[in-house]
Amino acid sequence: MKDFLIMGLSWFLFFCFQLIGIVSGYVVVPWMLLLGKWNKESEKQFTKYNTHRNWMREKFPKLFWPWDNVEDSSVGDHRGWWDANCFGGDAYKWFNRFWWLAVRNPFNNFKRYVMGCDVREYHFSKLGGQNYVRDDFNNTGWQLLKASPTSNSDKWLPRYGFYLVKRYGSSNRALVIQLGNKIKLEHEHSVEIDEIDYWKGYTFEINPFKDIS
């Protein structure tokens, strides 16, 4: 019962923070893009998609840090998927940068680093459901996970993650609900190549008809 109380209160507060951040982003992000500057030293080729453009970081004043994206910046993922598949196929266009920061990945830094958790400071356990659930044909079901701060951590608030995937018969569509932090049991003692991958952000997704093919 204690877990459900903490989970409910924390999710409610995080949802309110997220809602405020997302809504305000529609006003804040245009100002970000107006004041952003390209860091040409960061330029590198996309790792997967050949769009004849390169990835480059756009730097913004620190005031805009909660709405920024430390990992992908404003032009999308390093693979080049967004550059290849965004509106008009050019991630450097103003509208596509706005869409990436304000719509597709809103309030990203805040959700990752403030509402998120560093898995190195937590133990992971299952409160119910299956060990592994994902939105694909082979791993449907539900799970409720808990991340408890380790004894040598200065964190005090446990984190929770709920995941449900209910497929509609043999179709490609399913009800997908993911609430809380994006944690997995396999994060226990996990080793990541990139430092940023230790951080698991907060999400509030309810998709009644998601394509899981």
ROTORNU-270790 format. One record per residue (C-alpha): z, x, y. Coordinates in steps of 0.02 Angstrom, whole numbers, padded with zeros to 5 digits, always signed. Each point is the difference from the previous one (the first is absolute). Layout:
<rs>
ZXY;...
</rs>
This chain:
<rs>
+00000+00000+00000;+00039+00145+00118;-00174+00072-00027;-00083-00166+00040;+00102-00018+00159;-00042+00175+00062;-00180-00021-00052;-00019-00166+00091;+00081+00060+00161;-00095+00165+00005;-00166-00084-00038;+00030-00129+00137;+00039+00135+00129;-00146+00109-00055;-00117-00150+00006;+00054-00037+00179;-00027+00182+00051;-00170+00001-00085;-00054-00163+00081;+00048+00062+00173;-00088+00166-00029;-00159-00079-00066;-00015-00129+00138;+00038+00125+00137;-00129+00118-00077;-00141-00111+00060;+00051+00047+00177;+00066+00176-00030;-00142+00071-00105;-00135-00024+00135;+00109+00102+00119;+00022+00131-00137;-00187+00017-00020;-00021+00014+00187;+00120+00148+00006;-00046+00084-00164;-00076+00174-00009;-00099+00076-00143;+00072+00153-00086;-00158+00096-00045;+00100+00129-00098;+00040-00136-00128;-00183-00040-00036;-00050+00008-00184;-00125-00079-00119;+00040-00164-00084;+00049+00034-00180;-00104-00135-00087;-00121-00096+00110;-00143+00092+00085;-00025-00096+00163;-00065+00150+00097;+00160-00005+00102;+00165+00093-00019;+00181-00055+00006;+00095+00046+00159;+00176-00039+00060;+00023-00097+00161;+00162+00048+00085;+00100-00124+00103;+00151+00013+00116;+00165-00005-00095;+00039-00170+00075;-00126-00075-00120;+00067+00083-00158;+00055-00163-00087;-00180-00067+00005;-00082+00166-00045;-00050+00054-00175;+00060+00176-00041;-00103+00011-00159;-00169-00074+00049;+00004-00006+00191;-00121-00124+00080;-00162+00031-00097;+00065-00047-00172;+00027+00084-00166;-00049+00180-00034;-00118-00055-00139;-00113-00082+00128;+00010-00173-00078;+00042-00083+00166;-00137+00096+00090;-00125-00060-00129;+00060-00180-00015;+00065-00049+00172;-00096-00112+00121;-00166+00084+00035;+00045+00149-00110;+00075+00113+00135;+00189+00020+00007;-00010+00085+00170;-00053-00160+00087;+00140-00071+00108;+00010-00165-00094;+00014+00085-00170;+00138+00115+00060;+00091-00152+00072;-00023-00095-00163;+00067+00145-00104;+00157+00023+00106;+00038-00179+00051;-00067-00109-00141;-00026+00096-00162;+00148+00120+00018;+00109-00075+00136;+00163+00081+00057;-00031+00132-00132;+00117+00142+00048;+00147-00117+00029;-00025-00089-00165;-00016+00165-00093;+00135+00108+00080;+00127-00125+00069;-00011-00148-00118;-00064+00111-00140;+00100+00114-00114;-00014+00180-00056;+00002-00009-00190;+00084+00171-00013;+00160-00081+00064;+00008-00147-00119;+00026-00046-00183;-00112-00138-00069;+00047-00140-00118;-00069-00166-00060;+00095-00160+00040;-00121-00112-00093;-00176-00023-00067;-00118+00133-00066;+00003+00188+00022;-00173+00008+00077;-00098-00132+00096;-00161+00021+00100;-00138-00112+00064;-00124+00031-00140;-00045-00086-00164;+00111+00109-00110;+00165+00000+00094;+00034-00179+00055;+00177-00069+00001;+00149+00026+00113;+00137+00125+00038;+00149+00022+00115;+00049+00181+00033;+00145+00080+00091;+00010+00169+00086;+00180+00059+00018;+00044+00147+00115;+00049+00158-00094;+00173+00075+00018;-00063+00144+00108;-00100-00113+00116;+00057-00058+00171;-00085-00167-00031;+00108-00152-00034;-00118-00148-00011;-00079-00033-00170;-00183-00052-00002;-00083-00130-00107;-00177-00037-00056;-00066-00162-00076;-00174-00009-00077;-00082-00151-00082;-00179-00015-00064;-00046-00167-00080;-00181-00006-00055;-00093-00166+00001;-00059-00015-00179;-00143+00121-00036;-00061+00006+00180;+00000+00152+00115;+00125-00085+00115;+00190-00001-00001;+00154-00045+00099;+00068+00166+00064;+00168+00016+00086;+00071+00168+00052;+00159+00004+00103;+00111+00143+00055;-00030+00184-00026;-00148+00062-00102;+00107+00083-00132;-00030+00034-00185;+00113+00055-00142;-00108+00156-00017;+00057+00058+00172;+00161+00064-00081;-00012+00190+00018;-00184-00012+00046;-00088+00153+00071;-00135-00026+00131;-00128+00122+00069;+00005-00073+00175;+00166-00023+00087;-00051-00169+00070;-00019-00072-00175;+00188+00004-00026;+00017-00139+00128;-00024-00177-00064;-00024-00129+00135;+00049-00182+00018;-00119-00143-00035;-00001-00189+00008;-00154-00060-00094;-00029-00175-00065;-00180-00022-00059;-00032-00161-00097;-00179+00045-00052;-00017+00189-00010;-00143+00084-00091;+00079+00114-00132;-00161+00054-00088;
</rs>
